[in-house]
Amino acid sequence: MRAAACAAALSLAAPAAASDFVLAQPIDCILGETCHIQSYVDRDAGPGAQDYRCGTLSYDGHKGTDFALPTLAEMRAGVDVLAAAPGVVAGWRDGMPDSGYSEASAPQIDGRECGNGVVLRHAGGYETQYCHLKRGSLRVRDGERVAVGTVLGQVGLSGLTEFPHLHLSLRRDGAEIDPFDSAGTETCGPGDAHLWQSAPPYQPGGMLMAGFAPGIPGYDAVQAGSAARAELARDAPGLVLFGYAYGGQTGDTMRLVISGPQGAVIDEVMPIDADQARFFRAAGKRRPAGGWPAGRYFGEVELRRNGQVLGRLTREISLR
């Protein structure tokens, strides 16, 4: 059974009101566990950015909802993109590489920011668009009728993106709509005007992954999902715990704690000194004289905001 079927268990809001058109979860993952919403529609008409809860999970001019994977490892393993409503394929594109955005790729992406994608037309003048799909993964073609939950392709890194995610846009008669606030209200909060079968819960930030390493890992390895080690030797040059998170705000903190066979190793609280869509922090110690004591080591990473825990992950590792 696809993870989309689990979305009802995660709902925080009632079904959409006063609309015959509703959306199912468009990605086969479990929100809050194997994926998360990185960005919402920008509701700020000015140069700033604000999501439908008046939070910071958006950026200026963003016109969709971004369902993101933790790292490139999940993308490479394959995560299906699903039709959020029954409709007809009105357009598609495939063949763009999963290279993400860079200055070098900008000329090739210009005018094709969506990357590989699919457009579906639905009853009532609605249209959904699915962007940044994996090259070669598309399974539908023009004119094909699809049911809700039909696999359209897989999450990729094509077009104007820096991390693997599905960008879902919703339009009615050509006008962009926020599926979390289809009425365009000015007040903050979920309200009753969303268009979801089961409204995804709002999470203002959280943990993506955590792990142990013999030294502070490079950001590329963290993004790729290859930084964490399952085991280390007693003569490892260091014992480092790192945490990778999203939705960071100035003033947030990340606490990293390691304990081992002989008790506490580290307990550090590291500040987040700027708003960051994705970020990581790491802390640890160098190898002691004689090497690390053999045994199991336990790590805990916690992201906090104003005293509240936004996310917590625990990890363990063997030193032999």
C-alpha positions in Angstrom: 0.0 0.0 0.0 1.4 3.4 -1.0 2.5 5.8 1.8 0.0 8.3 0.4 -2.7 6.1 1.9 -1.2 6.9 5.3 -1.8 10.7 4.9 -5.2 10.5 6.7 -3.5 9.4 9.9 -1.3 12.6 9.8 -4.0 15.1 9.1 -4.5 18.1 11.4 -7.4 19.6 9.6 -10.9 18.7 8.4 -11.6 17.8 4.8 -11.8 20.6 2.3 -15.0 22.6 2.5 -17.3 23.9 -0.3 -15.4 22.3 -3.1 -15.8 19.2 -5.3 -12.1 19.3 -6.2 -9.7 17.8 -3.7 -6.1 16.7 -3.7 -4.5 13.6 -2.5 -0.9 13.4 -1.4 1.2 13.6 -4.6 4.3 11.7 -3.4 4.7 8.2 -2.1 6.3 8.9 1.3 5.4 9.4 4.9 5.3 13.1 5.8 7.4 13.8 8.9 9.4 10.6 8.5 10.6 9.9 4.9 9.8 13.3 3.4 8.6 16.8 4.5 7.2 20.0 3.1 10.1 22.3 2.5 8.3 25.3 1.0 4.7 26.6 0.6 3.1 29.2 -1.7 4.4 32.7 -0.9 1.4 34.7 0.3 3.3 38.0 0.7 2.6 40.3 -2.2 5.7 42.3 -1.5 9.4 41.5 -1.6 9.2 39.4 1.5 8.0 35.8 1.8 5.4 34.2 4.1 3.7 30.8 4.1 0.0 30.3 4.8 0.7 30.0 8.6 2.6 33.4 8.4 5.8 31.3 8.9 9.1 31.4 7.0 8.7 28.2 4.9 8.5 30.0 1.6 10.5 32.4 -0.6 9.7 35.4 -2.6 7.4 34.6 -5.5 7.2 30.8 -4.8 4.0 29.5 -6.5 3.8 25.9 -5.3 4.2 23.3 -2.6 7.6 21.5 -2.3 7.5 17.9 -1.0 11.2 17.2 -0.3 13.3 14.1 0.3 16.0 14.2 3.1 19.0 13.4 0.8 20.0 12.3 -2.7 20.2 8.7 -1.4 16.4 8.5 -1.2 16.0 10.1 -4.7 18.4 7.5 -6.2 16.5 4.7 -4.4 13.3 5.9 -6.1 10.3 7.7 -4.7 7.1 7.8 -6.9 5.2 11.0 -7.8 1.5 10.4 -7.8 -1.5 12.1 -9.5 -3.1 14.2 -6.8 -6.5 14.1 -8.6 -8.0 12.3 -11.6 -7.4 14.0 -14.9 -5.9 14.1 -18.4 -2.3 14.5 -19.3 -2.0 17.9 -21.0 1.8 18.1 -21.3 5.0 16.5 -20.2 8.8 16.8 -20.5 11.6 14.3 -19.9 15.3 14.1 -20.7 16.7 16.9 -18.6 19.6 15.7 -16.3 19.3 15.4 -12.5 22.1 17.9 -12.0 20.3 20.6 -10.1 20.9 24.3 -10.5 24.4 25.8 -10.9 25.8 28.8 -12.7 27.1 26.3 -15.3 23.6 24.8 -15.9 21.7 28.1 -15.9 21.7 28.5 -19.7 20.2 25.0 -20.2 17.6 25.5 -17.5 16.5 29.0 -18.6 12.8 28.7 -19.7 12.7 25.1 -18.4 12.8 25.8 -14.7 10.3 23.0 -14.0 12.7 20.4 -15.3 11.1 17.1 -16.2 7.5 17.3 -15.4 3.8 16.6 -16.1 0.7 18.8 -16.4 -2.7 17.3 -15.6 -6.0 19.0 -16.4 -9.0 18.3 -14.1 -12.7 19.0 -14.1 -13.8 22.5 -13.0 -10.9 24.4 -14.7 -8.3 23.0 -12.3 -4.7 22.1 -13.4 -1.9 20.5 -11.5 1.8 20.6 -12.5 4.5 18.3 -11.1 8.1 19.5 -11.5 11.7 18.3 -11.0 11.1 14.7 -11.9 13.9 12.2 -12.4 15.1 11.8 -15.9 13.7 8.7 -17.6 11.1 8.1 -14.9 8.0 9.5 -16.6 5.2 6.9 -17.2 2.5 9.0 -18.9 2.0 10.7 -22.2 -0.3 13.4 -23.7 -4.0 12.7 -23.7 -3.7 9.8 -21.2 -6.4 9.6 -18.5 -5.1 9.0 -15.0 -6.8 8.1 -11.8 -5.8 9.6 -8.4 -2.7 7.8 -7.2 -1.5 6.9 -10.7 2.3 6.9 -10.8 3.5 9.8 -13.0 7.2 9.4 -12.5 9.7 9.7 -9.7 11.2 12.6 -7.6 14.4 13.9 -9.2 16.7 16.9 -9.3 16.0 18.3 -12.8 15.5 22.0 -13.5 15.8 24.9 -11.1 16.3 23.1 -7.8 19.1 22.5 -5.3 17.7 19.5 -3.5 15.5 16.5 -4.5 11.8 17.4 -4.3 8.5 17.5 -6.0 7.2 21.0 -6.7 3.4 20.8 -7.0 1.6 23.8 -8.6 -2.2 24.2 -8.6 -4.1 26.6 -10.9 -7.7 27.3 -11.7 -8.5 28.9 -15.0 -4.9 29.9 -15.2 -4.7 31.6 -11.8 -2.3 30.2 -9.2 -4.0 28.8 -6.0 -2.5 27.8 -2.6 -4.1 24.4 -1.9 -3.7 25.2 1.9 -5.7 28.4 1.5 -7.8 28.3 -1.7 -9.9 31.2 -0.6 -6.9 33.5 -0.3 -7.7 34.6 3.3 -5.6 37.2 5.0 -5.6 35.5 8.4 -2.9 33.0 9.3 -3.8 29.3 10.0 -5.3 26.2 8.3 -8.9 27.4 8.1 -11.5 25.4 6.2 -10.6 26.5 2.7 -7.9 24.0 2.0 -8.3 21.6 -1.0 -6.7 18.4 0.5 -8.5 15.2 1.2 -6.5 15.2 4.4 -4.5 18.4 5.0 -0.8 17.7 5.6 0.2 18.9 9.1 2.2 22.1 9.3 5.8 21.5 10.6 7.8 24.8 10.8 11.1 23.0 10.7 12.7 19.7 11.7 15.4 17.1 11.5 16.3 15.4 8.2 19.0 13.0 9.3 21.8 12.5 11.8 24.8 10.3 12.0 28.4 9.6 13.3 31.6 10.3 11.3 35.3 10.2 12.0 35.5 13.9 11.4 33.3 16.9 10.4 31.8 15.8 7.1 31.6 18.0 4.0 28.2 19.4 3.1 28.2 17.6 -0.2 28.4 14.2 1.6 25.7 15.2 4.0 23.4 16.3 1.2 24.2 13.0 -0.7 23.3 10.9 2.4 26.8 9.3 2.4 28.3 11.1 5.5 27.2 8.7 8.2 29.2 5.6 9.2 27.6 2.4 10.5 30.8 1.5 12.4 34.2 3.1 13.3 37.5 1.7 14.5 38.9 2.4 17.9 41.7 4.3 16.2 39.4 6.6 14.3 40.9 10.1 14.3 37.7 11.6 15.8 34.2 10.8 16.9 31.7 13.3 15.5 28.0 13.5 15.6 26.2 15.6 13.0 22.6 16.7 12.4 21.0 17.8 9.1 17.8 19.9 9.4 15.5 22.2 7.5 13.5 25.4 8.2 16.1 27.0 10.4 15.5 30.5 11.9 17.8 32.9 13.6 17.8 32.0 17.3 17.2 28.3 16.9 19.6 25.9 18.5 20.8 22.4 17.7 21.9 20.2 20.6 24.3 17.3 20.0 24.9 14.7 22.7 27.2 11.7 22.6 27.6 9.1 25.3 29.6 5.9 25.4 30.8 3.0 27.5 32.4 5.4 30.0 29.7 8.0 30.1 29.3 11.4 28.5 31.6 12.3 25.5 30.1 15.7 24.4 27.0 17.8 25.1 27.0 20.9 23.0 24.3 23.4 22.1 25.0 25.2 18.8 23.2 28.4 17.7 21.6 28.9 14.3 22.6 32.4 13.5 20.7 33.0 10.2 17.5 31.8 8.5 18.4 28.7 6.5 16.3 26.4 4.3 18.7 23.5 5.0 21.7 23.3 7.2 23.9 21.0 9.4 25.9 21.2 12.5 28.5 18.9 13.9 30.4 18.4 17.2 32.8 15.8 18.5 36.2 15.0 20.0 39.6 13.9 18.8 40.8 10.4 19.5 42.1 10.1 23.1 45.5 8.6 23.9 45.2 4.8 23.6 42.2 5.0 21.3 38.5 5.0 21.9 37.1 2.6 24.5 35.4 -0.3 22.6 31.7 -0.6 22.7 28.4 1.2 21.7 28.1 4.9 21.5 24.8 6.8 21.4 24.0 10.1 19.8 21.0 12.5 20.1 20.4 15.5 18.0 17.7 18.0 18.8 16.5 21.1 17.0 14.8 23.7 19.3 12.9 27.0 18.8 11.9 29.1 21.7 12.2 26.2 24.1 10.1 23.9 21.9 11.5 20.8 20.2 11.0 20.9 16.5 12.8 17.6 15.8 14.9 14.9 17.5 16.9 12.0 16.1 18.9 9.3 17.9 21.7 7.2 16.5 24.2 4.6 17.7 27.4 3.2 16.5 29.9 0.5 17.4 33.6 1.2 17.9 35.7 -2.0 17.6 
